[in-house]
């Protein structure tokens, strides 16, 4: 497995991308306080005009699927 760094917007942008969350990952859902913490972090990044911010890692497996580029989300921190 090879890891690499990417900007979140570059990783996620594009109308031909799909991010698939496997059934075995779905029990790890976020609570309201987790969403609020993420929102607060994003707000701080914008308000302080920071050039970058480390949110964590996403482990995904690339799966070309003809019509779309699919990324199977294996783990996220």
C-alpha positions as CSV (number, residue, x, y, z in Angstrom):
1,X,0.0,0.0,0.0
2,X,1.3,3.4,-0.9
3,X,0.2,6.5,1.0
4,X,0.2,10.0,-0.4
5,X,-0.8,13.5,0.6
6,X,-3.6,15.3,-1.1
7,X,-5.7,18.4,-0.6
8,X,-9.2,17.5,0.5
9,X,-10.9,19.6,-2.2
10,X,-8.7,18.1,-4.9
11,X,-9.4,14.6,-3.6
12,X,-13.2,15.1,-3.5
13,X,-13.9,17.4,-6.4
14,X,-15.3,16.1,-9.7
15,X,-18.7,15.1,-10.8
16,X,-17.5,11.6,-11.9
17,X,-16.3,10.6,-8.4
18,X,-18.2,8.4,-6.0
19,X,-17.3,7.6,-2.4
20,X,-18.7,4.3,-1.3
21,X,-19.0,3.6,2.4
22,X,-19.1,-0.2,2.9
23,X,-21.7,-1.7,5.2
24,X,-19.1,-2.7,7.8
25,X,-18.2,1.0,8.2
26,X,-21.7,2.3,8.6
27,X,-22.0,1.6,12.3
28,X,-19.3,4.3,13.0
29,X,-21.6,7.2,12.5
30,X,-21.0,10.7,13.8
31,X,-22.9,12.3,16.6
32,X,-24.0,16.0,16.6
33,X,-21.0,17.0,18.7
34,X,-18.6,15.4,16.1
35,X,-20.3,17.5,13.3
36,X,-20.1,20.6,15.4
37,X,-16.4,20.1,16.1
38,X,-15.7,19.7,12.4
39,X,-17.8,22.8,11.5
40,X,-16.0,24.8,14.2
41,X,-12.6,23.7,12.9
42,X,-13.6,24.8,9.3
43,X,-14.9,28.1,10.6
44,X,-11.6,28.8,12.4
45,X,-9.6,27.9,9.3
46,X,-11.6,30.4,7.2
47,X,-11.8,33.1,9.9
48,X,-8.0,33.1,10.6
49,X,-7.2,32.9,6.8
50,X,-5.0,29.8,7.4
51,X,-3.4,28.4,4.3
52,X,-3.8,24.8,5.4
53,X,-5.1,22.6,8.2
54,X,-4.7,18.9,8.9
55,X,-8.1,17.2,9.5
56,X,-6.9,13.6,9.6
57,X,-6.5,10.8,7.1
58,X,-8.8,8.9,4.8
59,X,-7.9,5.5,3.6
60,X,-9.6,4.5,0.3
61,X,-9.2,2.0,-2.5
62,X,-9.6,3.3,-6.1
63,X,-12.0,1.2,-8.1
64,X,-12.6,2.3,-11.8
65,X,-16.2,1.6,-12.6
66,X,-16.6,2.6,-16.2
67,X,-19.0,5.5,-15.8
68,X,-17.6,6.8,-12.4
69,X,-14.4,6.7,-10.5
70,X,-15.2,5.0,-7.2
71,X,-13.3,5.2,-4.0
72,X,-14.1,2.6,-1.4
73,X,-13.7,4.3,1.9
74,X,-11.8,1.9,4.2
75,X,-11.0,4.1,7.1
76,X,-11.0,7.7,8.2
77,X,-9.7,9.5,11.2
